[in-house]
């Protein structure tokens, strides 16, 4: 199966490969399907050093397939997927292994090709989290903490950020907790790349406030769309007013920020600036 996936070039035709796998899964006993993902150490994890784009895609697709099979599938899913906390540590160890790319390496096609393979594997590992059981509070909290950590890592590829943010926001159930966590992430990413000639605590408060306003705006606009869809015009009118207040607050805060003398620290922080912009974009569009 893995050889066949290799011939399909899964990195450039993953949709085709997934369709082929689903057809194969429907004709094969579940006990046989999980055999490819099993190993002898009992950890229910494929060793990082043996991961390939083909095995990562197979593992991810099989987890989703087993999840869709209800109780029957859950029995086999437990054989190839560990507890959320264990899987989170595994994902973190993989992402921490990404190198910092220097200018010389950017022109090395072999290096870039290998990096793209690693990023594809990382994408599949993040997607596997959809199949994790996050109902247990302890495992869920550890998973959230590690997802936050991966977003702050300077080596985390930009191509993985949107998937991580999507998973993070999906796992967080409480709106207030969501606002708090996203605010903290944005603040942690932005803090190292800006040096402002004002009271640092005042600057941090403005950054936190801006992030909070943006998240509230996203939620208010989503709620407005829902109200319009169900023709709840009274609530929609209230939400429009709330959005206007938030937009005004955002503009006023931007004006205050523009009045500050800001100087970026040019000490190789370009990646962190990209992370900051990418996280903001993902939060706005998730």
C-alpha positions as CSV (number, residue, x, y, z in Angstrom):
1,X,0.0,0.0,0.0
2,X,2.8,2.4,0.9
3,X,4.6,1.7,-2.3
4,X,1.4,2.4,-4.2
5,X,1.0,5.7,-2.4
6,X,4.6,6.6,-3.2
7,X,3.9,6.2,-6.9
8,X,0.8,8.4,-6.5
9,X,3.1,11.3,-5.2
10,X,0.9,12.0,-2.2
11,X,2.4,15.4,-1.6
12,X,1.0,16.8,-4.8
13,X,-2.1,14.6,-5.1
14,X,-3.3,14.0,-1.6
15,X,-7.0,14.2,-2.5
16,X,-6.6,11.4,-5.0
17,X,-4.6,9.4,-2.5
18,X,-7.3,9.8,0.2
19,X,-10.0,8.7,-2.2
20,X,-8.0,5.6,-3.2
21,X,-7.4,4.8,0.5
22,X,-11.1,5.1,1.3
23,X,-11.9,2.7,-1.5
24,X,-9.3,0.3,-0.1
25,X,-10.5,0.6,3.5
26,X,-14.1,-0.3,2.5
27,X,-12.9,-3.6,1.1
28,X,-10.4,-4.6,3.9
29,X,-11.0,-5.8,7.4
30,X,-10.3,-3.2,10.0
31,X,-7.9,-5.5,11.8
32,X,-5.7,-5.6,8.7
33,X,-5.8,-1.9,8.2
34,X,-4.4,-1.0,11.6
35,X,-1.4,-3.4,11.2
36,X,0.6,-0.9,9.1
37,X,0.5,1.7,11.9
38,X,1.3,-0.7,14.8
39,X,4.8,-1.0,16.3
40,X,6.3,-3.2,19.0
41,X,7.0,-0.6,21.7
42,X,3.3,-0.3,22.7
43,X,3.3,3.5,22.5
44,X,0.7,3.6,19.7
45,X,3.0,6.0,17.8
46,X,5.0,5.7,14.6
47,X,8.6,6.6,15.4
48,X,9.5,10.0,14.1
49,X,12.5,8.8,12.3
50,X,10.5,6.4,10.2
51,X,7.8,8.8,9.2
52,X,7.3,9.4,5.5
53,X,4.7,11.4,3.6
54,X,3.0,8.1,2.6
55,X,2.8,6.6,6.1
56,X,1.7,9.9,7.6
57,X,-1.1,10.3,5.1
58,X,-2.2,6.7,5.6
59,X,-2.2,7.1,9.4
60,X,-4.2,10.3,9.2
61,X,-6.7,9.0,6.7
62,X,-7.2,5.7,8.6
63,X,-7.8,7.6,11.9
64,X,-10.5,9.6,10.3
65,X,-12.0,6.5,8.7
66,X,-12.1,4.6,12.0
67,X,-13.5,7.6,13.8
68,X,-16.4,7.7,11.3
69,X,-17.2,4.0,12.0
70,X,-18.6,4.6,15.5
71,X,-18.0,2.1,18.3
72,X,-16.6,-0.5,15.9
73,X,-14.0,1.9,14.7
74,X,-13.2,3.3,18.1
75,X,-12.0,-0.2,19.2
76,X,-9.3,-0.2,16.5
77,X,-8.6,3.5,16.7
78,X,-7.4,3.0,20.3
79,X,-4.8,0.5,18.9
80,X,-3.1,3.2,16.8
81,X,-3.7,6.4,18.7
82,X,-2.5,7.2,22.2
83,X,-4.0,9.6,24.8
84,X,-4.1,13.3,23.8
85,X,-1.3,14.3,26.2
86,X,1.0,11.6,24.8
87,X,0.2,12.5,21.2
88,X,0.7,16.2,22.0
89,X,4.3,15.6,23.2
90,X,4.9,13.5,20.1
91,X,3.7,16.3,17.9
92,X,5.8,18.9,19.7
93,X,9.0,16.8,19.4
94,X,8.4,16.6,15.6
95,X,7.8,20.3,15.2
96,X,10.9,21.1,17.4
97,X,13.0,19.2,14.8
98,X,12.4,21.7,12.0
99,X,15.6,23.6,11.2
100,X,16.1,27.3,11.0
101,X,16.5,28.0,7.3
102,X,19.4,30.3,6.4
103,X,19.9,32.3,3.2
104,X,22.2,29.7,1.6
105,X,19.8,26.8,2.3
106,X,17.0,28.7,0.6
107,X,18.8,28.2,-2.7
108,X,19.4,24.5,-2.0
109,X,16.7,22.6,-3.9
110,X,17.5,19.3,-2.2
111,X,17.2,20.9,1.2
112,X,13.9,22.7,0.3
113,X,12.5,19.5,-1.1
114,X,13.2,17.6,2.1
115,X,11.8,20.5,4.1
116,X,8.6,20.4,2.1
117,X,8.3,16.7,2.8
118,X,8.6,17.3,6.5
119,X,6.0,20.0,6.4
120,X,3.6,17.7,4.6
121,X,4.1,15.1,7.4
122,X,3.6,17.8,10.0
123,X,0.3,18.8,8.4
124,X,-0.9,15.2,8.6
125,X,0.2,14.9,12.2
126,X,-1.8,18.0,13.0
127,X,-4.9,16.7,11.2
128,X,-4.7,13.5,13.2
129,X,-5.7,15.5,16.2
130,X,-9.3,15.6,14.8
131,X,-9.5,11.9,15.8
132,X,-8.3,12.4,19.4
133,X,-10.7,12.1,22.3
134,X,-10.4,15.5,24.1
135,X,-13.3,14.9,26.5
136,X,-10.9,14.2,29.4
137,X,-9.9,17.6,30.9
138,X,-6.3,16.8,31.8
139,X,-5.4,15.6,28.4
140,X,-7.3,18.5,26.7
141,X,-5.4,21.1,28.8
142,X,-2.0,19.5,28.0
143,X,-2.9,19.4,24.3
144,X,-3.9,23.1,24.4
145,X,-0.7,24.1,26.2
146,X,1.5,22.3,23.6
147,X,-0.4,23.8,20.7
148,X,0.2,27.2,22.1
149,X,3.9,26.3,22.5
150,X,4.2,25.2,18.9
151,X,2.8,28.6,17.7
152,X,5.4,30.5,19.6
153,X,8.4,28.3,18.4
154,X,10.5,30.3,15.9
155,X,11.1,27.1,13.8
156,X,7.4,26.3,13.3
157,X,6.8,26.5,9.5
158,X,4.3,29.1,8.5
159,X,2.5,26.4,6.4
160,X,1.5,24.7,9.7
161,X,0.3,27.8,11.6
162,X,-3.3,27.9,10.1
163,X,-3.9,24.2,10.9
164,X,-2.6,24.6,14.5
165,X,-4.8,27.7,15.1
166,X,-7.8,25.9,13.6
167,X,-7.3,22.9,15.9
168,X,-6.7,25.2,18.9
169,X,-9.9,27.1,18.4
170,X,-11.8,23.9,17.8
171,X,-10.7,22.3,21.1
172,X,-11.4,25.5,23.2
173,X,-15.1,25.3,24.0
174,X,-15.5,28.4,26.1
175,X,-15.6,31.8,24.3
176,X,-13.9,33.7,27.2
177,X,-11.1,31.0,27.4
178,X,-10.7,31.3,23.6
179,X,-10.2,35.1,23.8
180,X,-7.7,34.7,26.6
181,X,-5.6,32.1,25.0
182,X,-5.5,33.7,21.6
183,X,-4.6,37.0,23.2
184,X,-1.8,35.4,25.1
185,X,-0.4,33.7,22.0
186,X,-0.4,36.9,20.0
187,X,1.2,38.8,22.8
188,X,3.9,36.2,23.3
189,X,4.7,36.2,19.6
190,X,4.7,40.0,19.2
191,X,6.6,40.8,22.4
192,X,10.1,39.7,21.3
193,X,10.0,41.6,18.0
194,X,9.1,45.1,19.2
195,X,11.0,47.6,21.2
196,X,9.0,50.6,22.2
197,X,10.3,53.7,23.8
198,X,7.6,53.9,26.4
199,X,6.6,52.1,29.6
200,X,6.7,48.3,28.6
201,X,3.7,47.5,30.8
202,X,1.6,50.2,29.0
203,X,2.6,48.8,25.6
204,X,1.8,45.2,26.6
205,X,-1.7,46.4,27.9
206,X,-2.4,48.0,24.5
207,X,-1.3,44.8,22.6
208,X,-3.5,42.6,24.8
209,X,-6.4,45.0,24.4
210,X,-6.1,45.1,20.6
211,X,-6.0,41.3,20.4
212,X,-9.0,41.1,22.6
213,X,-11.0,43.6,20.5
214,X,-10.1,41.7,17.3
215,X,-11.3,38.4,18.7
216,X,-14.5,40.0,20.0
217,X,-15.1,41.5,16.6
218,X,-14.8,38.1,14.9
219,X,-17.3,36.6,17.3
220,X,-19.7,39.5,17.0
221,X,-19.7,39.3,13.2
222,X,-20.3,35.6,13.3
223,X,-23.2,36.0,15.7
224,X,-24.6,38.7,13.4
225,X,-24.5,36.4,10.4
226,X,-26.3,33.7,12.4
227,X,-29.0,36.2,13.6
228,X,-29.6,37.4,10.1
229,X,-29.9,33.8,8.9
230,X,-32.6,33.0,11.4
231,X,-34.2,36.5,11.0
232,X,-33.6,37.5,14.6
233,X,-33.5,41.2,13.6
234,X,-33.7,42.6,17.2
235,X,-30.6,40.8,18.3
236,X,-29.0,41.6,14.9
237,X,-29.6,45.3,15.6
238,X,-27.9,45.0,19.0
239,X,-24.9,43.2,17.5
240,X,-24.5,45.9,14.9
241,X,-24.3,48.5,17.6
242,X,-21.8,46.3,19.5
243,X,-19.7,45.9,16.4
244,X,-19.7,49.7,15.8
245,X,-18.5,50.2,19.4
246,X,-15.7,47.6,18.9
247,X,-14.6,49.1,15.6
248,X,-14.4,52.6,17.2
249,X,-12.4,51.2,20.1
250,X,-10.1,49.5,17.6
251,X,-9.5,52.8,15.6
252,X,-8.9,54.8,18.8
253,X,-6.4,52.2,20.0
254,X,-4.6,52.2,16.6
255,X,-4.3,56.0,16.8
256,X,-2.8,55.8,20.3
257,X,-0.3,53.2,19.1
258,X,0.7,55.2,16.0
259,X,1.7,58.1,18.2
260,X,4.3,56.0,19.9
261,X,7.9,55.9,18.7
262,X,8.3,52.3,17.6
263,X,11.6,50.7,16.5
264,X,11.7,47.0,15.4
265,X,14.6,45.0,16.6
266,X,16.5,43.7,13.6
267,X,18.1,40.6,15.2
268,X,16.8,37.8,13.0
269,X,13.2,38.2,14.2
270,X,11.7,38.0,10.7
271,X,10.3,34.6,11.3
272,X,8.5,35.8,14.4
273,X,7.0,38.7,12.6
274,X,5.7,36.3,10.0
275,X,4.3,34.1,12.8
276,X,2.5,37.2,14.3
277,X,0.9,38.2,11.0
278,X,0.0,34.6,10.2
279,X,-1.7,33.9,13.5
280,X,-3.6,37.2,13.3
281,X,-4.8,36.2,9.7
282,X,-5.8,32.7,10.9
283,X,-7.7,34.0,13.9
284,X,-9.6,36.4,11.6
285,X,-10.5,33.8,9.1
286,X,-11.2,30.7,11.3
